[in-house]
Amino acid sequence: MGPLRAAAAASIGVGATATVLMAGLVQAANENPVTGNALTLSVPAKYRSLVEDAGKTCLAVNPNLLAALLTQESGFNPKASSPVGAQGIAQFMPSTWEKNGIDGNSDGKRDVWDPEDAIPSAAKYLCDIGKEVKDVPGDKQNNMLAAYNAGSSAVHKYGGVPPYRETQNYVRSISALAGTPTGRKMTTTEQAATAINAASDELGTPYSWGGGNSNGPSTGSCCSPNGSSGKNIKGFDCSGLTLYAYAQAGIALPRTAAQQYAASEPVKPGQKRPGDLVFYGSSATRIHHVAIYVGGGYTIEAPRPGTSVRFSPISSMSDLYAVARPVRHTNKEI
């Protein structure tokens, strides 16, 4: 064990190495079982019947897809609003709502802030734009989702999902959620231990925006929101570290923090265990950071430009959004 790893482990008072943190993993798993699937957990009970009914509006839409879209758009927050003006649980722009909003509960008005109107409107709009892009080459569902995010004209212009990073991430995240089968296989305690130990071996590795892959630290890219470049730094950004750590356990994660959340199984705060991923952000669409929970109220993370891989309190950021458990896939880049 290198001096950086020993010093960091000692500083948080959880033992000399990350391996010590694994002593309670099996017990935690037995005490805190997780059942069901991510989509079920993410749909509040008061909206479940709305989603189930609206999800049968047309053959191109199903309840899982609609629920995944609403999770991605607002996290089922009926009061959500975006900096660009999108409104409500389904994040309709005012002009789009004016043309496509319906009076779902037949109360005589179309209210974008009312889930009883907005949820069936989202389903109908998906059906309508699905028809608009049905002849575009490629996966029909992906094209429909891309049209919801970027508009049908953009899908036609590019002959499929547009080359917009936001739209591509949007399509992948919703598809990952919607395609989640019931009873997904969670990571085992041994895989979680492997991931934590792999991340702990990188303590002191520099932060690099865009850096890190399944093989380890790498030079990154330009630029972070504050203008920091990782082009000349070999290291990890937050999701690069988690991707690498779980790759060593035979589990492939997507590249970004938001995608990793979509591809994992949310757990209740009281059920978290070492190895779970901790996500920070204001909503499912605005997750900006991910770390690995190691126990004792601490995570291991690649925090930000100018820092290095380190242990940090789980409360080190004020916008903790969710804790989720990776799902077992084949070991390959997504």
C-alpha positions as CSV (number, residue, x, y, z in Angstrom):
1,M,0.0,0.0,0.0
2,G,1.4,3.4,-1.0
3,P,1.7,6.3,1.5
4,L,-1.0,8.3,-0.2
5,R,-3.5,5.5,0.2
6,A,-2.5,4.8,3.8
7,A,-2.7,8.4,4.8
8,A,-6.0,8.9,3.1
9,A,-7.5,5.8,4.7
10,A,-6.2,6.8,8.1
11,S,-7.5,10.3,7.8
12,I,-11.1,9.2,7.6
13,G,-10.8,6.7,10.4
14,V,-12.1,3.7,8.6
15,G,-9.0,1.5,8.8
16,A,-5.7,1.2,6.9
17,T,-7.1,0.1,3.5
18,A,-10.3,0.0,1.6
19,T,-10.3,-3.8,2.2
20,V,-11.1,-3.3,5.8
21,L,-14.3,-1.5,4.8
22,M,-15.5,-4.7,3.2
23,A,-15.9,-6.5,6.5
24,G,-19.6,-5.6,6.8
25,L,-20.5,-5.9,3.1
26,V,-22.2,-9.3,3.3
27,Q,-24.0,-8.4,6.5
28,A,-25.2,-5.1,4.9
29,A,-26.4,-7.0,1.9
30,N,-28.4,-9.4,4.0
31,E,-29.9,-6.7,6.1
32,N,-30.8,-4.4,3.2
33,P,-32.1,-6.4,0.3
34,V,-33.3,-4.6,-2.8
35,T,-36.3,-5.8,-4.7
36,G,-38.1,-4.7,-7.7
37,N,-36.6,-2.6,-10.5
38,A,-35.4,1.0,-11.0
39,L,-38.5,2.0,-13.0
40,T,-40.9,0.8,-10.3
41,L,-39.0,2.6,-7.6
42,S,-38.8,5.8,-9.6
43,V,-42.6,6.2,-10.2
44,P,-44.5,7.7,-7.3
45,A,-47.6,5.8,-6.4
46,K,-49.8,8.8,-7.1
47,Y,-48.7,8.8,-10.8
48,R,-48.6,5.1,-11.4
49,S,-52.1,4.7,-12.8
50,L,-51.6,7.8,-15.0
51,V,-48.4,6.4,-16.5
52,E,-49.9,2.9,-17.0
53,D,-53.0,4.3,-18.8
54,A,-51.1,6.9,-20.9
55,G,-48.4,4.4,-21.7
56,K,-51.0,2.5,-23.8
57,T,-51.8,5.5,-26.1
58,C,-50.2,3.9,-29.1
59,L,-48.1,0.9,-30.0
60,A,-44.9,3.0,-30.2
61,V,-45.2,3.9,-26.5
62,N,-45.4,1.7,-23.4
63,P,-45.7,2.5,-19.7
64,N,-42.0,1.7,-19.0
65,L,-40.8,4.1,-21.8
66,L,-43.1,6.9,-20.6
67,A,-42.0,6.5,-17.0
68,A,-38.4,6.5,-18.1
69,L,-38.9,9.7,-20.1
70,L,-40.6,11.4,-17.1
71,T,-37.8,10.3,-14.8
72,Q,-35.3,11.8,-17.2
73,E,-37.2,15.0,-17.8
74,S,-38.2,16.0,-14.3
75,G,-37.7,13.1,-11.8
76,F,-41.5,13.2,-11.5
77,N,-41.5,16.8,-10.2
78,P,-44.7,18.5,-11.4
79,K,-43.2,21.9,-10.6
80,A,-40.0,21.4,-12.5
81,S,-38.8,24.3,-14.8
82,S,-35.7,24.5,-16.8
83,P,-33.4,27.5,-17.6
84,V,-34.6,27.5,-21.2
85,G,-38.3,27.6,-20.2
86,A,-39.4,23.9,-20.2
87,Q,-42.3,23.4,-17.8
88,G,-43.8,20.7,-15.6
89,I,-43.5,17.0,-15.1
90,A,-43.0,16.4,-18.8
91,Q,-40.9,19.5,-19.5
92,F,-43.0,21.0,-22.3
93,M,-41.8,24.2,-23.9
94,P,-44.7,26.7,-24.0
95,S,-45.0,26.6,-27.8
96,T,-45.0,22.8,-27.8
97,W,-47.6,22.7,-25.1
98,E,-49.8,25.2,-26.9
99,K,-49.9,22.8,-29.9
100,N,-49.9,19.5,-28.2
101,G,-51.2,19.8,-24.7
102,I,-54.5,18.0,-23.9
103,D,-57.1,18.2,-21.2
104,G,-56.3,14.8,-19.8
105,N,-58.6,14.9,-16.8
106,S,-61.5,16.6,-18.6
107,D,-61.7,19.5,-16.2
108,G,-62.1,22.1,-19.0
109,K,-58.5,23.4,-19.1
110,R,-55.1,22.3,-20.3
111,D,-52.6,22.9,-17.5
112,V,-48.9,22.1,-18.2
113,W,-48.3,22.0,-14.4
114,D,-51.0,19.4,-13.8
115,P,-49.7,15.9,-14.2
116,E,-53.2,14.7,-15.0
117,D,-52.9,16.8,-18.2
118,A,-49.1,16.7,-18.8
119,I,-48.6,12.9,-18.5
120,P,-51.2,11.9,-21.1
121,S,-50.0,14.9,-23.3
122,A,-46.5,13.5,-23.2
123,A,-47.7,10.1,-24.3
124,K,-49.7,11.6,-27.1
125,Y,-46.9,13.8,-28.2
126,L,-44.5,10.8,-28.3
127,C,-47.1,9.0,-30.5
128,D,-47.4,12.0,-32.8
129,I,-43.7,12.6,-33.3
130,G,-43.2,8.8,-33.6
131,K,-45.3,9.0,-36.7
132,E,-43.4,12.1,-38.0
133,V,-40.1,10.2,-37.9
134,K,-41.3,6.7,-38.7
135,D,-39.6,6.7,-42.1
136,V,-36.2,8.0,-40.8
137,P,-33.5,5.2,-40.9
138,G,-32.4,3.7,-37.7
139,D,-34.0,2.6,-34.5
140,K,-37.6,3.9,-34.4
141,Q,-37.7,4.3,-30.6
142,N,-34.4,6.2,-30.5
143,N,-35.6,8.5,-33.3
144,M,-38.8,9.2,-31.5
145,L,-37.0,10.0,-28.2
146,A,-34.5,12.2,-30.1
147,A,-37.4,14.0,-31.7
148,Y,-39.0,14.7,-28.2
149,N,-35.7,16.2,-27.1
150,A,-34.4,18.0,-30.3
151,G,-37.4,18.1,-32.5
152,S,-38.6,16.1,-35.5
153,S,-36.8,18.4,-38.0
154,A,-33.4,17.6,-36.5
155,V,-34.0,13.9,-36.7
156,H,-35.0,14.2,-40.4
157,K,-32.0,16.5,-41.1
158,Y,-29.5,14.1,-39.7
159,G,-31.2,10.9,-40.8
160,G,-31.5,9.6,-37.2
161,V,-30.5,10.7,-33.8
162,P,-28.8,14.1,-34.2
163,P,-25.1,14.5,-33.3
164,Y,-25.9,16.6,-30.3
165,R,-24.3,15.3,-27.1
166,E,-27.3,16.2,-25.0
167,T,-29.7,14.4,-27.3
168,Q,-27.5,11.3,-27.6
169,N,-27.1,11.1,-23.8
170,Y,-30.9,11.7,-23.5
171,V,-31.7,8.8,-25.8
172,R,-29.3,6.4,-24.2
173,S,-30.4,7.2,-20.6
174,I,-34.1,6.8,-21.3
175,S,-33.5,3.6,-23.3
176,A,-31.4,2.2,-20.5
177,L,-34.2,2.8,-18.0
178,A,-37.0,1.7,-20.3
179,G,-35.2,-1.5,-21.2
180,T,-34.6,-2.5,-17.6
181,P,-36.2,-5.9,-17.0
182,T,-37.8,-6.7,-13.7
183,G,-35.4,-8.4,-11.2
184,R,-32.1,-7.2,-12.6
185,K,-29.0,-8.8,-11.1
186,M,-27.3,-6.4,-8.8
187,T,-23.6,-6.4,-8.1
188,T,-22.4,-9.0,-5.7
189,T,-20.6,-8.0,-2.5
190,E,-17.4,-9.4,-4.0
191,Q,-17.7,-7.2,-7.1
192,A,-18.3,-4.1,-4.9
193,A,-15.2,-4.9,-2.9
194,T,-13.2,-5.3,-6.1
195,A,-14.5,-1.9,-7.3
196,I,-13.6,-0.1,-4.1
197,N,-10.2,-1.6,-3.9
198,A,-9.5,-0.7,-7.6
199,A,-10.5,2.9,-6.9
200,S,-8.5,3.0,-3.7
201,D,-5.4,1.9,-5.6
202,E,-5.8,5.2,-7.5
203,L,-5.7,7.5,-4.5
204,G,-3.7,10.5,-5.4
205,T,-4.2,10.1,-9.2
206,P,-4.9,13.6,-10.6
207,Y,-8.3,14.8,-11.8
208,S,-8.5,15.0,-15.5
209,W,-11.7,16.3,-17.3
210,G,-12.8,13.5,-19.6
211,G,-10.0,11.2,-18.3
212,G,-10.2,7.6,-17.4
213,N,-11.6,4.4,-19.1
214,S,-11.8,0.7,-18.3
215,N,-8.1,0.4,-18.6
216,G,-7.2,3.0,-16.1
217,P,-6.2,6.7,-16.0
218,S,-5.9,8.5,-19.4
219,T,-5.5,12.0,-20.7
220,G,-8.8,13.8,-20.9
221,S,-10.4,16.5,-23.1
222,C,-11.5,20.1,-23.1
223,C,-13.3,21.6,-21.4
224,S,-15.1,21.5,-18.1
225,P,-17.9,24.0,-17.4
226,N,-15.3,26.3,-15.8
227,G,-12.9,25.9,-18.7
228,S,-10.5,23.4,-17.3
229,S,-8.9,21.1,-19.8
230,G,-7.7,17.5,-19.2
231,K,-5.8,17.2,-22.5
232,N,-2.4,17.4,-20.7
233,I,-3.4,15.5,-17.6
234,K,-3.4,11.7,-17.2
235,G,-6.0,10.8,-14.7
236,F,-9.7,10.4,-14.0
237,D,-12.8,12.5,-13.9
238,C,-15.6,11.4,-11.6
239,S,-17.4,9.0,-13.9
240,G,-14.1,7.8,-15.4
241,L,-13.0,6.6,-12.0
242,T,-16.3,4.7,-11.3
243,L,-16.2,3.3,-14.8
244,Y,-12.7,2.0,-14.3
245,A,-13.3,0.6,-10.8
246,Y,-16.3,-1.4,-11.8
247,A,-14.7,-2.6,-15.0
248,Q,-12.2,-4.4,-12.8
249,A,-15.1,-6.2,-11.3
250,G,-16.4,-7.3,-14.7
251,I,-19.2,-4.7,-14.8
252,A,-19.5,-2.2,-17.7
253,L,-20.8,1.3,-16.9
254,P,-21.7,4.0,-19.3
255,R,-19.3,7.0,-19.5
256,T,-21.2,9.9,-17.9
257,A,-22.6,10.2,-14.4
258,A,-26.1,10.7,-15.7
259,Q,-25.9,7.6,-17.8
260,Q,-24.5,5.6,-14.9
261,Y,-27.5,6.6,-12.8
262,A,-29.8,5.5,-15.6
263,A,-28.1,2.1,-15.9
264,S,-28.1,1.5,-12.1
265,E,-30.7,0.4,-9.6
266,P,-31.7,3.2,-7.1
267,V,-31.7,2.1,-3.4
268,K,-33.3,3.9,-0.5
269,P,-30.8,5.9,1.6
270,G,-31.1,3.6,4.6
271,Q,-30.3,0.6,2.3
272,K,-27.0,1.9,0.9
273,R,-24.0,-0.3,1.2
274,P,-20.3,-0.1,0.3
275,G,-19.9,-0.2,-3.5
276,D,-23.0,1.7,-4.3
277,L,-22.7,4.8,-6.5
278,V,-23.6,8.2,-5.0
279,F,-25.0,10.8,-7.4
280,Y,-25.2,14.5,-7.0
281,G,-27.3,17.0,-8.9
282,S,-30.7,18.7,-8.9
283,S,-32.6,16.0,-11.0
284,A,-32.0,12.9,-13.0
285,T,-31.2,15.1,-16.0
286,R,-28.8,17.3,-14.1
287,I,-26.6,14.8,-12.4
288,H,-23.1,16.4,-12.4
289,H,-21.1,14.1,-10.1
290,V,-20.7,10.5,-9.0
291,A,-18.7,8.8,-6.3
292,I,-18.4,5.3,-4.8
293,Y,-19.7,4.8,-1.3
294,V,-17.1,3.0,0.9
295,G,-18.9,2.9,4.2
296,G,-18.8,5.0,7.4
297,G,-20.4,8.0,5.7
298,Y,-17.5,8.3,3.2
299,T,-17.0,8.0,-0.6
300,I,-14.1,7.7,-2.8
301,E,-14.2,10.1,-5.7
302,A,-12.4,12.2,-8.3
303,P,-13.8,15.5,-7.2
304,R,-12.9,18.4,-9.6
305,P,-10.1,20.0,-11.6
306,G,-7.1,20.7,-9.5
307,T,-7.7,17.8,-7.1
308,S,-6.9,14.1,-7.1
309,V,-8.7,10.9,-6.2
310,R,-9.5,10.9,-2.5
311,F,-11.9,9.9,0.3
312,S,-14.6,12.5,1.0
313,P,-17.6,12.6,3.3
314,I,-20.8,11.7,1.5
315,S,-22.1,15.1,2.6
316,S,-19.3,17.0,1.0
317,M,-21.7,18.2,-1.7
318,S,-25.1,19.7,-0.7
319,D,-27.0,18.4,-3.7
320,L,-26.9,14.6,-3.1
321,Y,-29.6,13.3,-5.5
322,A,-29.6,9.5,-5.2
323,V,-27.8,6.3,-4.3
324,A,-27.9,3.5,-6.9
325,R,-26.4,0.0,-7.3
326,P,-24.7,-1.0,-10.5
327,V,-26.2,-3.8,-12.5
328,R,-24.2,-6.6,-13.9
329,H,-23.4,-6.5,-17.6
330,T,-20.5,-7.8,-19.7
331,N,-17.1,-6.1,-19.3
332,K,-17.0,-3.8,-22.2
333,E,-17.3,-0.1,-22.8
334,I,-20.8,1.1,-23.4
